[in-house]
Amino acid sequence: MSDRTRKRVIGFLGLGAMGAGMATRLVEAGHSVNVYNRTAAKAAPVVAAGARQARTAADAVDGADAVVVSLADEPAVEQVLFADAAHRLAPGALVIDTSTVSPDFARDAARRLADLGARRVEACVFGNPLQARSGDLRVLTAGDPADVDAARDLLETVGRELRHFGPPGAAATMKLALNMLIGAEIAAMAEAVQLARSAGLDREAVLDCVASSGVGSAVMSFRAALMRERRYEPAAFRTRLMAKDLRHAVELAEAAGTSLPLAECALDLVRRAVDRGDGDRDLAVLAEHAGRRPAATAM
């Protein structure tokens, strides 16, 4: 039986908005999925769909021939994958990491997993939680092409488009470039709305016009709807995670000897939203922060 048709035992680490959708897709495809999330209650919908809840990350990966990682940031990957689960990985296990991390971290993770006898497939996913649930994500891959091909059946279950970018770190770079565009786009839209409102235009009419005009995009339309309703929870893309991704992008540019002035401006607005307590709300919340002056710094 080929990898494309056989049913697998999968360990799934991380059940945030994206992870829960992907894990449920894999359950519905007939795979045996053992899930772990640091906040155990978040596993309930996936367990209801047929997954088995593991007590620890190590328990989730025990006996799995493939492990999917969907964690928020590098500290989470360190804690859940490397500190807890890694010592229980089966020899030759595929570790499909969908987390958005820096390219340097991605390369280091690939080396460390190789030292443990595992194969890391970099599989950055692009889309929203609804697309994760429906299998309509775009999947950006990197790593050994043979390993990516071995994971293809699982990747095609969660994504409708796969693109390979090269060695470890390459997909992480592309994901940061895409997220940088989202961050700059939503920051600009929030400021455009603020400009129009300050001149006396109706907020809802402005958002409707932006979403349906030639300057609109799928990203703008999605967040314009959230801005109209001021519906920032549950977050499709947490503001603090965008701050993390923009910071990674700016640092990557600095290391390469270049600069990203637009990304730096977007990062400033996103950080202000986080500092004012909106880090766990959707990025659309920038509409509530555009036009507000930074807090004065005490002398």
Phi and psi restraints in degrees (value plus and minus 20) as a CYANA .aco file:
   2 SER   PHI     -98.9   -58.9
   2 SER   PSI     143.1   183.1
   3 ASP   PHI     -79.6   -39.6
   3 ASP   PSI     -46.7    -6.7
   4 ARG   PHI     -96.1   -56.1
   4 ARG   PSI     -36.3     3.7
   5 THR   PHI    -138.7   -98.7
   5 THR   PSI     -42.3    -2.3
   6 ARG   PHI     -95.9   -55.9
   6 ARG   PSI     132.6   172.6
   7 LYS   PHI    -110.2   -70.2
   7 LYS   PSI     118.9   158.9
   8 ARG   PHI    -131.9   -91.9
   8 ARG   PSI     143.7   183.7
   9 VAL   PHI    -119.3   -79.3
   9 VAL   PSI      99.7   139.7
  10 ILE   PHI    -140.4  -100.4
  10 ILE   PSI     112.1   152.1
  11 GLY   PHI    -115.7   -75.7
  11 GLY   PSI     109.7   149.7
  12 PHE   PHI    -142.4  -102.4
  12 PHE   PSI      99.2   139.2
  13 LEU   PHI    -132.0   -92.0
  13 LEU   PSI      91.4   131.4
  14 GLY   PHI      87.6   127.6
  14 GLY   PSI      93.1   133.1
  15 LEU   PHI    -144.4  -104.4
  15 LEU   PSI      30.0    70.0
  16 GLY   PHI     -93.2   -53.2
  16 GLY   PSI    -183.7  -143.7
  17 ALA   PHI     -78.5   -38.5
  17 ALA   PSI     -62.0   -22.0
  18 MET   PHI     -98.0   -58.0
  18 MET   PSI     -64.7   -24.7
  19 GLY   PHI     -81.9   -41.9
  19 GLY   PSI     -60.7   -20.7
  20 ALA   PHI     -82.9   -42.9
  20 ALA   PSI     -60.2   -20.2
  21 GLY   PHI     -85.0   -45.0
  21 GLY   PSI     -64.8   -24.8
  22 MET   PHI     -86.0   -46.0
  22 MET   PSI     -62.2   -22.2
  23 ALA   PHI     -81.9   -41.9
  23 ALA   PSI     -60.8   -20.8
  24 THR   PHI     -85.1   -45.1
  24 THR   PSI     -59.3   -19.3
  25 ARG   PHI     -78.2   -38.2
  25 ARG   PSI     -62.8   -22.8
  26 LEU   PHI     -88.0   -48.0
  26 LEU   PSI     -57.4   -17.4
  27 VAL   PHI     -81.3   -41.3
  27 VAL   PSI     -67.0   -27.0
  28 GLU   PHI     -87.3   -47.3
  28 GLU   PSI     -41.5    -1.5
  29 ALA   PHI     -99.8   -59.8
  29 ALA   PSI     -23.1    16.9
  30 GLY   PHI      79.7   119.7
  30 GLY   PSI     -15.7    24.3
  31 HIS   PHI    -100.2   -60.2
  31 HIS   PSI     135.1   175.1
  32 SER   PHI    -108.5   -68.5
  32 SER   PSI      90.7   130.7
  33 VAL   PHI    -135.6   -95.6
  33 VAL   PSI     100.5   140.5
  34 ASN   PHI    -123.8   -83.8
  34 ASN   PSI      99.6   139.6
  35 VAL   PHI    -130.8   -90.8
  35 VAL   PSI     129.9   169.9
  36 TYR   PHI    -160.9  -120.9
  36 TYR   PSI     116.3   156.3
  37 ASN   PHI    -160.9  -120.9
  37 ASN   PSI     120.9   160.9
  38 ARG   PHI     -82.2   -42.2
  38 ARG   PSI     -56.3   -16.3
  39 THR   PHI    -113.6   -73.6
  39 THR   PSI      79.3   119.3
  40 ALA   PHI     -79.7   -39.7
  40 ALA   PSI     -52.3   -12.3
  41 ALA   PHI     -82.3   -42.3
  41 ALA   PSI     -45.7    -5.7
  42 LYS   PHI     -88.7   -48.7
  42 LYS   PSI     -33.6     6.4
  43 ALA   PHI     -98.1   -58.1
  43 ALA   PSI     -35.2     4.8
  44 ALA   PHI     -74.0   -34.0
  44 ALA   PSI     -67.4   -27.4
  45 PRO   PHI     -84.9   -44.9
  45 PRO   PSI     -55.0   -15.0
  46 VAL   PHI     -93.4   -53.4
  46 VAL   PSI     -57.5   -17.5
  47 VAL   PHI     -84.4   -44.4
  47 VAL   PSI     -59.9   -19.9
  48 ALA   PHI     -81.7   -41.7
  48 ALA   PSI     -47.8    -7.8
  49 ALA   PHI    -100.3   -60.3
  49 ALA   PSI     -32.7     7.3
  50 GLY   PHI     108.0   148.0
  50 GLY   PSI     -18.5    21.5
  51 ALA   PHI     -98.2   -58.2
  51 ALA   PSI     142.5   182.5
  52 ARG   PHI    -126.0   -86.0
  52 ARG   PSI     111.3   151.3
  53 GLN   PHI    -107.4   -67.4
  53 GLN   PSI     106.4   146.4
  54 ALA   PHI    -115.0   -75.0
  54 ALA   PSI     129.2   169.2
  55 ARG   PHI     -93.9   -53.9
  55 ARG   PSI     -55.5   -15.5
  56 THR   PHI    -153.5  -113.5
  56 THR   PSI     145.0   185.0
  57 ALA   PHI     -83.1   -43.1
  57 ALA   PSI     -57.8   -17.8
  58 ALA   PHI     -81.9   -41.9
  58 ALA   PSI     -61.5   -21.5
  59 ASP   PHI     -83.1   -43.1
  59 ASP   PSI     -56.4   -16.4
  60 ALA   PHI     -85.5   -45.5
  60 ALA   PSI     -54.9   -14.9
  61 VAL   PHI    -113.3   -73.3
  61 VAL   PSI     -29.3    10.7
  62 ASP   PHI     -82.3   -42.3
  62 ASP   PSI      99.5   139.5
  63 GLY   PHI      61.7   101.7
  63 GLY   PSI     -18.5    21.5
  64 ALA   PHI    -102.9   -62.9
  64 ALA   PSI     118.7   158.7
  65 ASP   PHI    -110.0   -70.0
  65 ASP   PSI     -32.2     7.8
  66 ALA   PHI    -162.2  -122.2
  66 ALA   PSI     121.2   161.2
  67 VAL   PHI    -146.7  -106.7
  67 VAL   PSI     108.1   148.1
  68 VAL   PHI    -127.1   -87.1
  68 VAL   PSI     110.1   150.1
  69 VAL   PHI    -134.0   -94.0
  69 VAL   PSI     104.6   144.6
  70 SER   PHI    -156.9  -116.9
  70 SER   PSI      60.6   100.6
  71 LEU   PHI    -139.5   -99.5
  71 LEU   PSI     140.2   180.2
  72 ALA   PHI     -91.8   -51.8
  72 ALA   PSI     -56.8   -16.8
  73 ASP   PHI    -181.2  -141.2
  73 ASP   PSI    -197.8  -157.8
  74 GLU   PHI     -84.3   -44.3
  74 GLU   PSI     -63.6   -23.6
  75 PRO   PHI     -77.9   -37.9
  75 PRO   PSI     -57.1   -17.1
  76 ALA   PHI     -87.1   -47.1
  76 ALA   PSI     -60.5   -20.5
  77 VAL   PHI     -83.5   -43.5
  77 VAL   PSI     -61.5   -21.5
  78 GLU   PHI     -80.0   -40.0
  78 GLU   PSI     -67.4   -27.4
  79 GLN   PHI     -89.5   -49.5
  79 GLN   PSI     -70.2   -30.2
  80 VAL   PHI    -101.5   -61.5
  80 VAL   PSI     -67.7   -27.7
  81 LEU   PHI    -100.5   -60.5
  81 LEU   PSI     -76.7   -36.7
  82 PHE   PHI    -100.0   -60.0
  82 PHE   PSI     -62.3   -22.3
  83 ALA   PHI     -97.4   -57.4
  83 ALA   PSI     -50.0   -10.0
  84 ASP   PHI    -129.0   -89.0
  84 ASP   PSI     -74.5   -34.5
  85 ALA   PHI    -107.4   -67.4
  85 ALA   PSI     -49.7    -9.7
  86 ALA   PHI     -76.9   -36.9
  86 ALA   PSI     -56.7   -16.7
  87 HIS   PHI     -91.6   -51.6
  87 HIS   PSI     -30.0    10.0
  88 ARG   PHI    -127.1   -87.1
  88 ARG   PSI     -13.5    26.5
  89 LEU   PHI     -86.9   -46.9
  89 LEU   PSI     118.4   158.4
  90 ALA   PHI     -91.8   -51.8
  90 ALA   PSI     128.4   168.4
  91 PRO   PHI     -75.7   -35.7
  91 PRO   PSI     109.8   149.8
  92 GLY   PHI      59.3    99.3
  92 GLY   PSI     -15.2    24.8
  93 ALA   PHI     -79.8   -39.8
  93 ALA   PSI     122.7   162.7
  94 LEU   PHI    -104.1   -64.1
  94 LEU   PSI     105.1   145.1
  95 VAL   PHI    -129.6   -89.6
  95 VAL   PSI      86.8   126.8
  96 ILE   PHI    -116.4   -76.4
  96 ILE   PSI      83.3   123.3
  97 ASP   PHI    -120.1   -80.1
  97 ASP   PSI      92.3   132.3
  98 THR   PHI    -118.0   -78.0
  98 THR   PSI     -18.4    21.6
  99 SER   PHI     -87.6   -47.6
  99 SER   PSI     126.6   166.6
 100 THR   PHI    -111.3   -71.3
 100 THR   PSI      88.3   128.3
 101 VAL   PHI    -150.7  -110.7
 101 VAL   PSI     153.6   193.6
 102 SER   PHI     -92.8   -52.8
 102 SER   PSI     134.4   174.4
 103 PRO   PHI     -77.7   -37.7
 103 PRO   PSI     -58.5   -18.5
 104 ASP   PHI     -82.3   -42.3
 104 ASP   PSI     -63.2   -23.2
 105 PHE   PHI     -84.6   -44.6
 105 PHE   PSI     -60.0   -20.0
 106 ALA   PHI     -81.2   -41.2
 106 ALA   PSI     -63.9   -23.9
 107 ARG   PHI     -85.3   -45.3
 107 ARG   PSI     -61.8   -21.8
 108 ASP   PHI     -85.4   -45.4
 108 ASP   PSI     -60.8   -20.8
 109 ALA   PHI     -82.2   -42.2
 109 ALA   PSI     -59.8   -19.8
 110 ALA   PHI     -82.5   -42.5
 110 ALA   PSI     -62.2   -22.2
 111 ARG   PHI     -85.1   -45.1
 111 ARG   PSI     -64.5   -24.5
 112 ARG   PHI     -85.2   -45.2
 112 ARG   PSI     -59.8   -19.8
 113 LEU   PHI     -90.1   -50.1
 113 LEU   PSI     -56.6   -16.6
 114 ALA   PHI     -81.5   -41.5
 114 ALA   PSI     -58.1   -18.1
 115 ASP   PHI     -83.4   -43.4
 115 ASP   PSI     -45.6    -5.6
 116 LEU   PHI    -110.6   -70.6
 116 LEU   PSI     -20.2    19.8
 117 GLY   PHI      67.1   107.1
 117 GLY   PSI      -9.5    30.5
 118 ALA   PHI    -122.2   -82.2
 118 ALA   PSI     145.4   185.4
 119 ARG   PHI    -137.4   -97.4
 119 ARG   PSI      99.1   139.1
 120 ARG   PHI    -113.7   -73.7
 120 ARG   PSI     104.9   144.9
 121 VAL   PHI    -126.4   -86.4
 121 VAL   PSI      96.5   136.5
 122 GLU   PHI     -98.7   -58.7
 122 GLU   PSI      99.7   139.7
 123 ALA   PHI    -158.9  -118.9
 123 ALA   PSI      53.5    93.5
 124 CYS   PHI     -91.7   -51.7
 124 CYS   PSI     111.3   151.3
 125 VAL   PHI    -126.1   -86.1
 125 VAL   PSI     123.2   163.2
 126 PHE   PHI    -145.9  -105.9
 126 PHE   PSI     100.5   140.5
 127 GLY   PHI     135.0   175.0
 127 GLY   PSI    -184.5  -144.5
 128 ASN   PHI    -141.7  -101.7
 128 ASN   PSI     153.1   193.1
 129 PRO   PHI     -78.2   -38.2
 129 PRO   PSI     -54.2   -14.2
 130 LEU   PHI     -84.4   -44.4
 130 LEU   PSI     -58.7   -18.7
 131 GLN   PHI     -91.7   -51.7
 131 GLN   PSI     -52.9   -12.9
 132 ALA   PHI     -82.8   -42.8
 132 ALA   PSI     -60.6   -20.6
 133 ARG   PHI     -90.7   -50.7
 133 ARG   PSI     -51.7   -11.7
 134 SER   PHI    -114.7   -74.7
 134 SER   PSI     -22.1    17.9
 135 GLY   PHI      58.1    98.1
 135 GLY   PSI       5.5    45.5
 136 ASP   PHI    -128.1   -88.1
 136 ASP   PSI       2.6    42.6
 137 LEU   PHI     -93.5   -53.5
 137 LEU   PSI     138.4   178.4
 138 ARG   PHI    -119.1   -79.1
 138 ARG   PSI     112.1   152.1
 139 VAL   PHI    -133.8   -93.8
 139 VAL   PSI     101.7   141.7
 140 LEU   PHI    -122.3   -82.3
 140 LEU   PSI      97.9   137.9
 141 THR   PHI    -132.8   -92.8
 141 THR   PSI     137.6   177.6
 142 ALA   PHI    -173.5  -133.5
 142 ALA   PSI     141.6   181.6
 143 GLY   PHI      97.2   137.2
 143 GLY   PSI    -189.6  -149.6
 144 ASP   PHI     -81.1   -41.1
 144 ASP   PSI     103.1   143.1
 145 PRO   PHI     -76.4   -36.4
 145 PRO   PSI     -51.4   -11.4
 146 ALA   PHI     -86.8   -46.8
 146 ALA   PSI     -57.8   -17.8
 147 ASP   PHI     -89.3   -49.3
 147 ASP   PSI     -60.1   -20.1
 148 VAL   PHI     -81.0   -41.0
 148 VAL   PSI     -61.7   -21.7
 149 ASP   PHI     -85.1   -45.1
 149 ASP   PSI     -56.1   -16.1
 150 ALA   PHI     -85.3   -45.3
 150 ALA   PSI     -45.1    -5.1
 151 ALA   PHI    -117.5   -77.5
 151 ALA   PSI     -17.6    22.4
 152 ARG   PHI     -78.7   -38.7
 152 ARG   PSI     -59.2   -19.2
 153 ASP   PHI     -81.3   -41.3
 153 ASP   PSI     -58.6   -18.6
 154 LEU   PHI     -93.6   -53.6
 154 LEU   PSI     -60.6   -20.6
 155 LEU   PHI     -85.0   -45.0
 155 LEU   PSI     -57.6   -17.6
 156 GLU   PHI     -94.5   -54.5
 156 GLU   PSI     -35.9     4.1
 157 THR   PHI     -92.8   -52.8
 157 THR   PSI     -55.1   -15.1
 158 VAL   PHI    -119.5   -79.5
 158 VAL   PSI     -35.7     4.3
 159 GLY   PHI    -151.3  -111.3
 159 GLY   PSI     129.8   169.8
 160 ARG   PHI    -118.3   -78.3
 160 ARG   PSI     -28.6    11.4
 161 GLU   PHI    -164.1  -124.1
 161 GLU   PSI     109.0   149.0
 162 LEU   PHI    -137.9   -97.9
 162 LEU   PSI     113.3   153.3
 163 ARG   PHI    -151.5  -111.5
 163 ARG   PSI     109.9   149.9
 164 HIS   PHI    -120.7   -80.7
 164 HIS   PSI     113.8   153.8
 165 PHE   PHI    -133.7   -93.7
 165 PHE   PSI     -28.8    11.2
 166 GLY   PHI     111.5   151.5
 166 GLY   PSI    -167.6  -127.6
 167 PRO   PHI     -94.0   -54.0
 167 PRO   PSI     152.7   192.7
 168 PRO   PHI     -69.6   -29.6
 168 PRO   PSI     117.9   157.9
 169 GLY   PHI      77.5   117.5
 169 GLY   PSI     -41.0    -1.0
 170 ALA   PHI     -89.9   -49.9
 170 ALA   PSI     -63.5   -23.5
 171 ALA   PHI     -87.8   -47.8
 171 ALA   PSI     -57.2   -17.2
 172 ALA   PHI     -80.9   -40.9
 172 ALA   PSI     -58.3   -18.3
 173 THR   PHI     -84.2   -44.2
 173 THR   PSI     -65.6   -25.6
 174 MET   PHI     -84.1   -44.1
 174 MET   PSI     -59.9   -19.9
 175 LYS   PHI     -83.6   -43.6
 175 LYS   PSI     -60.7   -20.7
 176 LEU   PHI     -84.7   -44.7
 176 LEU   PSI     -57.8   -17.8
 177 ALA   PHI     -83.2   -43.2
 177 ALA   PSI     -63.1   -23.1
 178 LEU   PHI     -86.6   -46.6
 178 LEU   PSI     -63.6   -23.6
 179 ASN   PHI     -87.9   -47.9
 179 ASN   PSI     -51.1   -11.1
 180 MET   PHI     -81.8   -41.8
 180 MET   PSI     -61.2   -21.2
 181 LEU   PHI     -82.4   -42.4
 181 LEU   PSI     -62.1   -22.1
 182 ILE   PHI     -82.5   -42.5
 182 ILE   PSI     -67.4   -27.4
 183 GLY   PHI     -79.1   -39.1
 183 GLY   PSI     -65.9   -25.9
 184 ALA   PHI     -86.9   -46.9
 184 ALA   PSI     -58.5   -18.5
 185 GLU   PHI     -85.4   -45.4
 185 GLU   PSI     -65.8   -25.8
 186 ILE   PHI     -92.5   -52.5
 186 ILE   PSI     -55.6   -15.6
 187 ALA   PHI     -82.1   -42.1
 187 ALA   PSI     -63.0   -23.0
 188 ALA   PHI     -85.6   -45.6
 188 ALA   PSI     -60.0   -20.0
 189 MET   PHI     -84.8   -44.8
 189 MET   PSI     -61.3   -21.3
 190 ALA   PHI     -80.8   -40.8
 190 ALA   PSI     -60.3   -20.3
 191 GLU   PHI     -91.9   -51.9
 191 GLU   PSI     -55.0   -15.0
 192 ALA   PHI     -83.5   -43.5
 192 ALA   PSI     -61.2   -21.2
 193 VAL   PHI     -84.4   -44.4
 193 VAL   PSI     -61.4   -21.4
 194 GLN   PHI     -84.0   -44.0
 194 GLN   PSI     -60.7   -20.7
 195 LEU   PHI     -80.5   -40.5
 195 LEU   PSI     -68.4   -28.4
 196 ALA   PHI     -84.4   -44.4
 196 ALA   PSI     -61.6   -21.6
 197 ARG   PHI     -83.2   -43.2
 197 ARG   PSI     -61.8   -21.8
 198 SER   PHI     -84.7   -44.7
 198 SER   PSI     -41.4    -1.4
 199 ALA   PHI    -114.0   -74.0
 199 ALA   PSI     -13.4    26.6
 200 GLY   PHI      78.7   118.7
 200 GLY   PSI     -13.8    26.2
 201 LEU   PHI    -101.0   -61.0
 201 LEU   PSI     134.8   174.8
 202 ASP   PHI     -92.4   -52.4
 202 ASP   PSI     108.5   148.5
 203 ARG   PHI     -78.6   -38.6
 203 ARG   PSI     -67.0   -27.0
 204 GLU   PHI     -85.4   -45.4
 204 GLU   PSI     -59.5   -19.5
 205 ALA   PHI     -85.0   -45.0
 205 ALA   PSI     -58.4   -18.4
 206 VAL   PHI     -83.3   -43.3
 206 VAL   PSI     -67.5   -27.5
 207 LEU   PHI     -83.9   -43.9
 207 LEU   PSI     -59.6   -19.6
 208 ASP   PHI     -84.4   -44.4
 208 ASP   PSI     -59.9   -19.9
 209 CYS   PHI     -86.2   -46.2
 209 CYS   PSI     -64.8   -24.8
 210 VAL   PHI     -80.4   -40.4
 210 VAL   PSI     -66.7   -26.7
 211 ALA   PHI     -84.2   -44.2
 211 ALA   PSI     -51.3   -11.3
 212 SER   PHI    -123.0   -83.0
 212 SER   PSI     -19.6    20.4
 213 SER   PHI    -109.5   -69.5
 213 SER   PSI     156.7   196.7
 214 GLY   PHI     -85.2   -45.2
 214 GLY   PSI     -41.7    -1.7
 215 VAL   PHI    -104.8   -64.8
 215 VAL   PSI     -27.6    12.4
 216 GLY   PHI     -91.1   -51.1
 216 GLY   PSI     149.2   189.2
 217 SER   PHI    -173.3  -133.3
 217 SER   PSI     152.5   192.5
 218 ALA   PHI     -79.9   -39.9
 218 ALA   PSI     -59.8   -19.8
 219 VAL   PHI     -85.2   -45.2
 219 VAL   PSI     -65.8   -25.8
 220 MET   PHI     -83.6   -43.6
 220 MET   PSI     -64.5   -24.5
 221 SER   PHI     -82.5   -42.5
 221 SER   PSI     -61.7   -21.7
 222 PHE   PHI     -80.7   -40.7
 222 PHE   PSI     -65.7   -25.7
 223 ARG   PHI    -103.0   -63.0
 223 ARG   PSI     -43.8    -3.8
 224 ALA   PHI     -81.8   -41.8
 224 ALA   PSI     -58.8   -18.8
 225 ALA   PHI     -83.6   -43.6
 225 ALA   PSI     -60.8   -20.8
 226 LEU   PHI     -86.4   -46.4
 226 LEU   PSI     -59.9   -19.9
 227 MET   PHI     -85.7   -45.7
 227 MET   PSI     -60.2   -20.2
 228 ARG   PHI     -78.7   -38.7
 228 ARG   PSI     -62.1   -22.1
 229 GLU   PHI    -110.2   -70.2
 229 GLU   PSI     -24.8    15.2
 230 ARG   PHI      30.8    70.8
 230 ARG   PSI      24.0    64.0
 231 ARG   PHI    -125.6   -85.6
 231 ARG   PSI      71.8   111.8
 232 TYR   PHI    -125.7   -85.7
 232 TYR   PSI     -20.1    19.9
 233 GLU   PHI    -156.9  -116.9
 233 GLU   PSI     121.4   161.4
 234 PRO   PHI     -89.7   -49.7
 234 PRO   PSI     129.0   169.0
 235 ALA   PHI     -98.3   -58.3
 235 ALA   PSI     111.8   151.8
 236 ALA   PHI    -100.0   -60.0
 236 ALA   PSI     -51.3   -11.3
 237 PHE   PHI    -166.0  -126.0
 237 PHE   PSI      87.1   127.1
 238 ARG   PHI     -85.5   -45.5
 238 ARG   PSI     119.0   159.0
 239 THR   PHI     -80.2   -40.2
 239 THR   PSI     -58.1   -18.1
 240 ARG   PHI     -86.2   -46.2
 240 ARG   PSI     -50.0   -10.0
 241 LEU   PHI     -92.9   -52.9
 241 LEU   PSI     -54.2   -14.2
 242 MET   PHI     -85.9   -45.9
 242 MET   PSI     -57.7   -17.7
 243 ALA   PHI     -80.0   -40.0
 243 ALA   PSI     -61.9   -21.9
 244 LYS   PHI     -82.1   -42.1
 244 LYS   PSI     -65.0   -25.0
 245 ASP   PHI     -89.7   -49.7
 245 ASP   PSI     -59.9   -19.9
 246 LEU   PHI     -85.2   -45.2
 246 LEU   PSI     -57.6   -17.6
 247 ARG   PHI     -83.4   -43.4
 247 ARG   PSI     -64.5   -24.5
 248 HIS   PHI     -78.9   -38.9
 248 HIS   PSI     -62.1   -22.1
 249 ALA   PHI     -84.1   -44.1
 249 ALA   PSI     -64.8   -24.8
 250 VAL   PHI     -84.0   -44.0
 250 VAL   PSI     -61.9   -21.9
 251 GLU   PHI     -85.6   -45.6
 251 GLU   PSI     -58.5   -18.5
 252 LEU   PHI     -83.1   -43.1
 252 LEU   PSI     -62.2   -22.2
 253 ALA   PHI     -84.2   -44.2
 253 ALA   PSI     -63.2   -23.2
 254 GLU   PHI     -80.8   -40.8
 254 GLU   PSI     -61.0   -21.0
 255 ALA   PHI     -84.7   -44.7
 255 ALA   PSI     -48.7    -8.7
 256 ALA   PHI    -109.2   -69.2
 256 ALA   PSI     -19.3    20.7
 257 GLY   PHI      60.3   100.3
 257 GLY   PSI       4.5    44.5
 258 THR   PHI    -148.3  -108.3
 258 THR   PSI    -197.1  -157.1
 259 SER   PHI    -158.7  -118.7
 259 SER   PSI     138.1   178.1
 260 LEU   PHI    -150.2  -110.2
 260 LEU   PSI      57.0    97.0
 261 PRO   PHI     -81.1   -41.1
 261 PRO   PSI     -56.7   -16.7
 262 LEU   PHI     -87.3   -47.3
 262 LEU   PSI     -62.1   -22.1
 263 ALA   PHI     -83.3   -43.3
 263 ALA   PSI     -57.5   -17.5
 264 GLU   PHI     -84.8   -44.8
 264 GLU   PSI     -59.2   -19.2
 265 CYS   PHI     -86.1   -46.1
 265 CYS   PSI     -62.7   -22.7
 266 ALA   PHI     -82.8   -42.8
 266 ALA   PSI     -61.2   -21.2
 267 LEU   PHI     -80.9   -40.9
 267 LEU   PSI     -57.9   -17.9
 268 ASP   PHI     -81.7   -41.7
 268 ASP   PSI     -65.2   -25.2
 269 LEU   PHI     -86.6   -46.6
 269 LEU   PSI     -61.9   -21.9
 270 VAL   PHI     -84.9   -44.9
 270 VAL   PSI     -62.1   -22.1
 271 ARG   PHI     -82.6   -42.6
 271 ARG   PSI     -57.5   -17.5
 272 ARG   PHI     -84.3   -44.3
 272 ARG   PSI     -58.3   -18.3
 273 ALA   PHI     -84.3   -44.3
 273 ALA   PSI     -60.9   -20.9
 274 VAL   PHI     -83.8   -43.8
 274 VAL   PSI     -66.3   -26.3
 275 ASP   PHI     -82.4   -42.4
 275 ASP   PSI     -46.2    -6.2
 276 ARG   PHI    -111.2   -71.2
 276 ARG   PSI      -9.1    30.9
 277 GLY   PHI      77.4   117.4
 277 GLY   PSI     -11.0    29.0
 278 ASP   PHI    -125.6   -85.6
 278 ASP   PSI       2.1    42.1
 279 GLY   PHI     -83.0   -43.0
 279 GLY   PSI     -50.7   -10.7
 280 ASP   PHI    -117.0   -77.0
 280 ASP   PSI     -15.0    25.0
 281 ARG   PHI    -113.4   -73.4
 281 ARG   PSI     143.8   183.8
 282 ASP   PHI     -84.2   -44.2
 282 ASP   PSI     133.1   173.1
 283 LEU   PHI     -76.7   -36.7
 283 LEU   PSI     -43.8    -3.8
 284 ALA   PHI     -79.1   -39.1
 284 ALA   PSI     -38.0     2.0
 285 VAL   PHI     -83.7   -43.7
 285 VAL   PSI     -32.0     8.0
 286 LEU   PHI     -76.8   -36.8
 286 LEU   PSI     -44.1    -4.1
 287 ALA   PHI     -81.1   -41.1
 287 ALA   PSI     -44.5    -4.5
 288 GLU   PHI    -106.8   -66.8
 288 GLU   PSI     -28.7    11.3
 289 HIS   PHI    -134.2   -94.2
 289 HIS   PSI     -41.8    -1.8
 290 ALA   PHI     -80.8   -40.8
 290 ALA   PSI     117.6   157.6
 291 GLY   PHI      68.7   108.7
 291 GLY   PSI     -32.7     7.3
 292 ARG   PHI    -105.0   -65.0
 292 ARG   PSI     111.7   151.7
 293 ARG   PHI     -92.0   -52.0
 293 ARG   PSI     127.4   167.4
 294 PRO   PHI     -78.5   -38.5
 294 PRO   PSI     128.0   168.0
 295 ALA   PHI     -82.4   -42.4
 295 ALA   PSI     121.0   161.0
 296 ALA   PHI     -84.9   -44.9
 296 ALA   PSI     120.5   160.5
 297 THR   PHI    -108.4   -68.4
 297 THR   PSI     107.7   147.7
 298 ALA   PHI     -85.5   -45.5
 298 ALA   PSI     118.7   158.7
